[in-house]
Amino acid sequence: MGNVVEVSNGAELMAAMNNASGGDTIKLQPGDYDVVSLRDYNFDSPVTITSADPDNPAHLENLYIRNSSNITVEKLAIHSEDGPLSSWGEHLAYVGESSNIVLNDNKFGNDSPTAKADGFIGLSVSNSTGVDVTGNEFSNLGNGAAFSYSQDLNISDNYVHDIRSDGFHFTSVQRVDVTGNTIKDFYPAAGDSADYIQFVGLNGVPANTDIVIRDNSLLQGDGEAVKAIFMNTNSADPFENVLIENNVIYQSGYHGISVYNAEGLEITQNTIISPPGTVDEVRILVNNASDAVIEDNITNLLSISGDDVLISGNGADVMMGGEGSDLFKFTDENDSGIGAGNRDTITDFDANGVDHISFEGLVSGSFDFIGDEVFFEDSSNAQARFDDSTKILSVDLDGDQVVDMEIELIGVSISDLDNTDFLI
């Protein structure tokens, strides 16, 4: 176990850092430490900078960590007590060209009522690897935190609120885990494009890859609706290996989970709903995805384009495959119910050999599409019939002449359907 050193001002802090060894802890007495700049501090194990009294945390005007490794910063208050340094705003904390940096249980944010408009950014991480941002609070800021050209990022259990534009913004990052964060109460200015969590790809830089977004709560709260999980890149540099799982999104805006251009995408077990009376309800929107799995989500609308796999979840889903060959896969009898408000709807099923509906694992025996005939009484096989006037596909999964599932196929004619449209 390392040494413990207590300091009471910025000069003493820098002297302690100059004499520190891996495993040491530097405790900051309550007070103002102005701007703390740590450059070229590299240790073989973590050196921890923390408040001596977490109930009265030491205050830093700014924190800069550059070309350093194995530094942990925790239980500090990092906020500016004056205007921003530049017309675009100011980074309260910056980590650049560094590795194995931990920022835990700090408070990033200003008390000024104009702080959001002034464009303060709580934290910026660039060209770094192995950065943990955990258990922090980001509030009253233009943007919560931004991450670029970095790898092995753990962004978890943070509380982000009262933000003007972006909560977490990512550009050209790899191996990223965004887990267990609560993000709410955004107040964008006119012309802002605000997001709770945003990933962006740029031409000529490494693609965003190996991303996990899991167990986050993204809530409109008292603020305005913004884009919840928004991922946009060009088709030449798609997102790769993305898992979006078990997030809760509750807002009136329609961008729930939006992904543009991805290879290897799984969106599963998310709850994405809008308040009662919302006109343009929140949804899952995927544009140009390959090797995509969307399953067991609670949402009002799925809108997907590309050569995709669309998997229905329990409840009444509205699914739009968009361009490309789509597989609408039903894996449970309860994936689509019976009657208006219970059955699933596919808005653009292409029955000309392009799209398919799968009941694989659900049917007994073989399967027959019987047109508009009544179910065969002597059949021991699964069967489906289509009502051309209502556009309802009725499915008997076990051959007992009882409808087990209904699916509405908007725009489809009975003459377009045959056995080749169904997979078992």
N, C-alpha and C positions, 0 to 999 in steps of 0.2 A: 504494500500500500504506500502511495506517495505522500509527500508533504502537504500540509494545509497552511496556506498563507493568507492573511487578511490584509486588505488594502482599503484606503479611504479616498483616493483621488486618482486621476488619470496617470500621473507620473509614477505613482507607486505601482499601479497596474502594469505599466510597461516595464518597469524594473523587475517585477515578479515574473513576467513572461520571459524576459531575457535570461533569468536564472532558473527557469522551470525545466523539469524533466518529465518524461512520460509517467502518467499516474498521479501527478500533482493536482491539487485543487486550489484555485484562487478565489477567495470569497470577498465580494465587494460590499463594503458597508453602505448603508443608505446614503444617497446624495447624487449629485450630477457629475457625470464623467465626460461630458461633452462628446467629441468625436473620438472613437477608438479605431485605430487603423493597425491591423495585424498583417504584416508582410514577411514572407520567408521564415515562418515558424513551422518547423517540421519535427515531429516527435515520433518515437517508435510505438507509443501507446497514448491514449487520449489525455490531454490536459484540459481540465474543466474550469470554466469561468462561470461563477454563479453568485447569486445574491446571498449575503450573510443572513438577511432577514427576508424570507420570501413574502411575508405579509407587507413589507415596505421595500419593494424591490429597487435596486440601484437603477438610475436612469442614464441611458446613453442617447445622445443626440443622433448619432449615426454609428454604424458598425460596418467596417470593411475588413474582409478576410481575403488575402491574395497570396497565391503561390505558397500555400501552407497545407499541412496535413495533421490529422488526429487532434482536432480541437472541438470541444463540446462547450456550447453556450446555453445556459439555462436560467430560467427564473429572473430574467431582466425585463425592464420596460424600455422599449426602443421607440422614441417618438421625437419629432422636431417641434421646438417651441417657437419657431419663426416661419417665415414664408419659404417656398421651395427655392432651391439653388438655381433652377433653370426654368425657362418658359414652359417646358413640357412637364415639369414636376421635379421629383427627387426620390432617389432610392433611400429609404431609411436604413436598410441593410443590404450588403452586397457580398456574395461569395464568388470568386473567380479563380480559375486555374488552380483549384485546390482539390483535396481528396479526404475522405473520411471525416466529414464535418457533420456535427450534430447540433441542431437548433431545437431545443425542447422546452416547452412550458414558458415561452416568452410572450410578451404582449407587444404587438406591432400596431401602432396607430396613434393618431393625433386627437387632441381634445378640441382643436379649433373647428368652429362650425363651417369654415370654408375649406377644410382639408380635402374633402372629396373633389371639389371643383379645382383645387390647386394641383391635383394630379399626383399626390404622393403615392409611391409604391412601397408596400411593406417590406418586400424582400425580392432580390433578383439573384439568380444563380446562373452562372455561365461557365462553359468550358471546364466543368468539374465532374468528379466521379465519386460515388459513395456518399451522397448527401442525404441525411435524415432530417425531415422537418415534421416534428411530431408534437402534438398536444399544445400548440400555440394558439393565440387569439389574434386575428387580424380584423381591425375595425376602423371605421371612419377614414377610409382611404379611397384614392382613385382606383387602384388595383391592389388586390391582396398580395399575390406573389407571381413571379415570372421565372420560367426555367428554360434555358436554351443551350444547345450544343453540349449536352451533359448525359451521363449514363448512371445507372444504378441509383435511382432516386426513390426514396420512401417518403411519401407525403401522406401522413395518417393522423387521424384523431384531432384535427384542427377545427377551430370554430371561427368561421369567416362570416362577417355580417356588416351591414351598413357600408356597402361598397358602391362606388359609382359605375364601374365598368366590368372588369374581369376579376373573378375570384382567384382561379389558378389558370395561368396561360403557359402553354408548352410549345416549343419549337425545336425540331431536330433533336429529339431525345430518344434514348433507348433504355430498355429495362426499367420501366417506371411502374410503381405501385401507388395508386391513389385510393386510399381505403379509410373508411370510417369517419369521414369529415362531415361536419354540418355547415351548410352554406345557405344563407338566407338574407332577406331584406336588402335588395339592390335598388338603387335610385339613379338610373342612367339619365344623363342630360340629353337634350335634343341632339340627334345625330349620332349618338353613341351606339355601338353594337356590343351589347353587354352579354356576358356568359358567366355561368357559375364555374364550369370547367371547359376550357377550350384547348384543342390541339390543332396546330397549323403546320402545314408543310410548305417549304419554299424551294424554288428551283435551284439546283446546283449545290445543295447541302444534303447530308445523310438523311434518309427517311426516318420517320417516327416508327419505332418497332417495339414489340414485346411490351405491351401496355396492359395493365390491369386496373380497372375502375370498379371498385366493389364496396358495397355496404355504406354508401354515402347517402345523406339526407339533403336534398336540394329543394328548398321550400321558398315560395314567394313571400310568405309571411306578411308583414305590413308594407312591403315594397311593391315594385312593379314586376310584371312578367318579363323574363329575359330568356335567352337560350340556355338550356340546362346543361346537357353534355353535347358539345358541338365540336365535330372533328372534320376538318376540311383540308384537302391537299389536292395536288394535280394528279392526273391519271398515270403519269410517268413515274411518280414516286409515291405509290400508295402506302397507306398504313399497313403494317404487317403484324399478324399475331396479336389481335386485340380481344380482350375479354371484358365485357361490361355486364356485371352480375350483381343482383340483389340490391340495387339502388332504389330509393324512394324519391319520386319527383312529384310535387304537387304544386301546380300553378295554372294560370289561365292562358298563358302563351302556348302556341302549338309546337314549338321546338322542344321536345322532351329529350329523346336521344336521336341525334342527327349525325350520320357518318357518310362522308363523300369520298369514294375511292379507297377500297380496302381489299386486301388479300389475307384470308384467314381471320374471320370475324365471328365472335360468339356473343350474342345478346340474350341473356337468360335470367329468369326469375326476378325481373324488375317490376316495380309497381309504379305506373305512370298514369296519373289521373288529374282531372281538372275539377275546380269547384263547381257546384251545381249552377246551371244557367250559362256556363261558358259556351260561346258560339263556335269558336274555332278551337276544338279541344286538343290538348297535348297528345303527342303521338310518337311513334318510332318511325324514323325516315332514314332509309339507306339507299344511296345512289351509287351504282357501279361497284358492286361488291362481288367477289368470287370466294368460293369455299366459305360460305356464310351459313350460320345456324342461328335461328331466332326461335326460342322456345320458352314456354311457361312464363310468359310475361302477362301482367295485368295491364291492359291498355285498350283504348278505344279504336285505335287505327294503326295498322302497319302499312307503310308505303315503301316498297322495295323495288329497285331496278338493278339489272345485271343478271348473270347466270347464278341464281341463288337457290338456297334451300329455305323455304319458309315453313316453320313449324308452328301450328296453332297451339294456343294454350287454353286452359279452361275459361269458360265465359264466352260472351258474344264478341268476336273480333271482326273488324273490317280490315281486309287484306288487299293490298294493291301490289302486284308483282312488278309492274313497269315493264321496261324493255328487257329482252333476253329470255332465256328458258328458265322457268320457275317450277319448283316442286313444292306444292302445298301439302304438307305432311301432317296427318292426324294420327296421334299415337295413343289416344285414350278416348273411350266412348264419350266422355264428358267434355272433350275439346270443343264440340259444337252441339248445342241443345236443340230443342224442338219448339217452334213457334217464334213469332216476332219478339225481338228483344232477347232471345236465347240462342238463336242460330248464328253461325258465322256467315259473313258475306265476303265473296271475292269479287272485286269490282272490275277486273280486266282479265279474266281467264281466257287464254288463247287455246281453243280446242282443236286447232289445226296442226296437231303434232308438235306444238311448241311447249306448252305447259302441261303439267300432270298433277293429279291428285292421288296421294298415297294413303292406303289403309293398311299398310304392311303391319302384320302382327295383330290386327284387330279382327280379321274375318275368319269365319269357319268354312272349311272346304274351299271351293273355288269361288269365283266372283262373276256375276253377269250383269251387264247394263241392259235393261229391258225396255228402254225407250219410255213411252208414256203408258205402258201396260200396268195393270194391277199386279201386285206381288204374286208369284206363283205359289199356290198352296202346297204343292207337293215338292217344293224345293228344300233341300237340306244345305244349300249353299248361300253365301251372301249375295245380295242383289241390290240394285239401285234403279230408281225410276226418276224421270224428270218431267215436271209440269211446265210446259212451254209458256203458259200464260202468267204464272207466278214466278217463274225462273227458280223454283225450289227443287233441289236434288234431295230426294228422300232415300235414306240408306238403311237397309236391313242387314245387319252385320252377321247374324247367325242363322238366317234362313227360316225364321219363325213367323214371317209375314208381318212383323211389328216394326214400325219405324224406330230406329235407335238414334238416328242423327239426321239433321237437315243442314244443307248448305245452300245459300242463295248465290247463284251465278249470274251476275248482272251482265246483260248484253249477249248472253249465249243463247243460241237456237238449238232445239232438239236435234236438228239435222246435222249439227256440228259434232255431236257427241257419239262416241262408241267405246268399246272395251279398251281400246288402246290409250284412252285418256286416263285410265285408272291403273294404279300399281298396287299389288297386294303382296 
